[in-house]
Amino acid sequence: MAKKGSAEERDLVHKLWERDFAAMRAPASGGATKKPLPDVVAGNGKLYLAIEVKTTTKDKIYIDFPQIDALCEFSEKFGAKPYIGVKFKYTKWLFLEPEKTPRTKSDNYKIEKDFALEKALEIDEITGIDRQMKF
């Protein structure tokens, strides 16, 4: 799974470079450090993005709340907009703002494929290329 996840992160980084964002994977994200680091960081001098990447072959993704708390902490210190980047099998990249993402009773995050397809933003929306936002 980690191998597939890193390949998806590289794919996202490539797509951000195509949109004139400098982007990189943060290889120390996850358990390698106690510092709050997202999976991908990108910026173009005007807009900065911090993205926690999740991919699955299933129809829902569960994320423990400390991961997203760390994403938000990093984003606040760095001046970046935090996003949860999700890629379900056979879909394009979709991005959710943490504060608009459903949570479980135990305060973790639960992203269902149908919800993401309806409510999530696309890459051109988070990079400012396409200003049409979903509500």
Buried (B, 14 or more C-beta within 10 A) or exposed (E): EEEEBBEBBEBBBEBBEEBEBEBEBBEEBBEEEEEBBBBBBBBBEEBBBBBBBBBBEEEEBEBEBEBBEBBBBBBEEBEBBBBBBBBBEEEEBBBBBBEEBEEEEEEBBBBBBEBBEEBBBBBEBBBEEEEEEEE
